Amino acid sequence: MRPLRIVSIGGGTGLSTLLRGLKRYVKAAEGFLELTAVVTVTDDGGSSGRLRREFDVLPPGDIRNCMVALAEDETLITRLFQYRFSNGRGLKGHSFGNLFLTAMTDLTGDFARAVTLSAQVLSVVGHIYPATSANVILEATLADGRQVNGETRISHSASRIERIALRPRKPKPLAETLCAIANADLITLGPGSLFTSVIPNLLVDGIPQAIAASPALKAYFVNLMSQPGETTDFRASDHVQAILRHCGRSRGIIDVCVVNTA
């Protein structure tokens, strides 16, 4: 029997939380369950944003959280990756894991390669890929007509988000990502911020097409509640409509929605 293959797409706290739960089943299945995470790379705040601006690297924060979530056990090295400096000129606010990924990127010259090697250090259960290797910026068009650039500013917007886009347009995905999606049995989207964690992955050229063509079951995990500034007063159907609108297709992206009714 070949293993059951799950591809989880998203970013932020939502994806890492999902991965931490799925990891228990990967370990229990003893080789009969394969897990792949595809992580958004649009974060521009905090430690990740500073490293982006100073070293021209992709934001490492969401990737780091996913690596820690999928680490085989909570060893000292895993805790070290999450360690955040509380003081020090230039160091305050940075996490060790972010600095490690930045240094590894400088050594290898490739962020995706740096993620793979860092995952080996943590004995990660599964595979982790950035949605794209391009250094993309998130742009939003708001209901009042304003244009807002940057994930942090978009997430704090008081006006309803009409549409988001990536700059540069149509960045390329990793070949490994497309291969994982094509061979998946289950593809999950979310949970996470709709416009800044979930949809940005679907704006990468080829990813929505690969999802639609995949024979996998596609499940969207709708957030437990609305998120101020992004999804205020949204129904579950509004989430789905936004995803389909940005994908430019109505079929093949979502088969099942998991919705909180409490």
N, C-alpha and C positions, 0 to 999 in steps of 0.2 A: 504493500500500500504506500502511495506517496502521501506526504504530509498535507494536512489542511493548511491552506495559505491565507493569511489575513494581511491586508494592507490598510493601515490607519493613516488618514490624511487630516492635517489640522495644524495647530500651533498653540502656544501659550500654555496656561495651567490645565486647560481642558484635555489636550492631547496627552500630556505627561501623566495625568490622573488615570485616563483610560488605559494607557500602556502599563501602568503599575498594576492595574487589576488583571489585564490580559496575561501579564508575565506569570502569574500563578498557574494558569492553565498550560502555558508553554512548558514550564518546568514539570508539571504533573503528567503531561502527555508523552514525555520521554522521546522526543524526536518526531512525533507525529503532528506537531503544530509549528508552523513557521510564521514569524511576525516581522513585518516591515513597516517602518514609520516614514512618512513623507512630511517634512516640516517646512512651514512658511519661513521666509527670510526677509521680512519687511520691517522688523522691529528697529526703531531708531531712538529709543529712550533708555535712560539709565546707563548701566555699564556697557551694554551692547551698543548703544548709540555712540557713546564716547569712543569705543574701540573702532567703530565704523568710520568715524570722522578722522581719527588720528592715524589709523593704520590702513585704511581703505580695504577692510575685510568685510565679509558677510557677518551679520549679527550672530554671535554664538549662543546667546542666552537660552532661546527655546530649544536649540539642539542639545545644549548641556543638560537641561532639565529632562529631556527625553532619554539621554544616555544614562543619567542617574536612575530614572524610573525603570529602565530595562537592565540595570546592572544585576548580575547574578545574585549578589547579596550586599547587604549594607555594611561593607567593610570600611576600614579607615580611609582607603583611597577614594571611596565614593563620598564619604563625608568631606574629604579634602576638596573634591571638585565643587562642592556646594559652599565651601567656606568663603565668607565675604569679609573683606578688610573693613574694619570700623574706623580706622584713622590712617594717617600717613599721606604726605603730599603726593598727589597723583594716584595713589592706591585706594584711597577711601571710596567705598561703594563698589569696587570691582570684586568679582568672585574669582577664586583661583581657577576654576574650570574655564571661565571666559578667557583668562590670560593664557591658560594652557593651550586652548584651541587656536588662539591668535598666534602664539609662538609656533605651534605645529604647522599652521598655514604658511607662515613665513619660511619655515624650514623646507616644506614640501612644495611650496608654490601653488598649492591647489587646496581649496577649502574642503571639497568633498573627500579628497584623500586624507586630509587632516582629521575629518570626522571619523573615517573608517579606522585609522590608526589609534585615535583616542578611544574609540569604542572597544578596541582590543585591550587597551590598558585596564578598562573597567570590566572586562569580561561580559560585555553586553549580550543579552539573550535576544537575538534578532538582528535586523539591519536598520540603519538610520540614514536617510538621504535628505539633503536640502532639496526643496522643490525646484530650485534652479541654482546654477553657479554664478549667474549674473547678479551684479550689485544693483538690485532694483529698489525703486522708491514708490511708495503707495500714494496715489492721488485720488481725491474724492470730489465729486460734484454734489453740492448740497441742494436741498429743496428751494432755498432762497436764491440759487444761482451762483453762489460763491464757489470758488475752487480752493480746496485745502490740500496741502501736501504734507506727507509724513504721517506714519501710523499713530504717533502720540497725539498730534493735533486732531486727527480724524476721530480718534476714540473719545476725545473730550468735547466734540462738537455738540452744540445745543440744537442745531438744526437737523432735520431728517436727512439721511444720506440717500441720494437718488442713484448714484452709480460710482463705482471705483474702477481704477485702472492702474496698470503698472507702467513705470517709465524706467528703462526703454520698453517699448511695446514688444509683445510676443517673445519674451525671453525663452531660451531653450531649456528643456528639462534634461536630467541625466538619463542616459540610456538604460541604466539599471532600474530607474523608477518606472519607465514605460514597460520594461520586461516584467517587473513585479506585478504591475497592474494587469497586464495581459494574462498572467498565470495565476491570478488570485481566485480564491473561492468566495471570499467575503471582502468587500471594500467598505470601510467606515469613514464617514465625514463627521467632524466634530467629536464631542462638544467643544465649544469655544466661541470667541467673539465672531459673529457672522461676517462682518465686513473687514476685519483686520486679522483673523486667524484662519477662517475656513475658505472664503471666496478667493483670497489672493493666490492660493495654490491652483485654483481652477482658471486663473488668468495666464498661467504658464502655457506656452504654445504646445499643443499635443496632449496635455494631461486630460482635459475633458473628453477629447476624442478617444483616448485610450480607455477611459472609464466606460464610455458608452459602448465601445466595441468589446469590452471584457465580458466573459460569460458569468462573472461573479455576481453574487447578490450584493446590492448596494444599499447600505443603511445609513441614514442621517440621524444623528443624535441631537435633537433640538435642546437648546439650553433649558435649565430648570425654570428660569424666569427671565423676564426682559432685562436688557442691559441699558442703563441710562446713557443717552447720547448716541447709541447705536441702534437699538431695537425697541425703543419706548413704544408701548401700545401694540407691538407686533403680535400677531397670532402665529401659530405654527405654519399655517399656509403662507403667510407673508415671508417667512424664512425660506420656504421652498421656492416661492415665486422669485425671490431675489437671486437664489442660486441658479435657477434655470435661466433667468434673464441674462445673467453674466456669462453663462456657458453658451448662450446662443442656440440652445436646443431644449426640447421638451421631453425627450425620451432617452432612456439609457443611463441617466445620471443617478436617480434615486428610485429604488423599489420599495423601501420600507422607511417609515419615520418612527423613531422612538420618542414619545412625548410624555412629559410630566403632566398629570391631570390633578395633582393635589393642590 
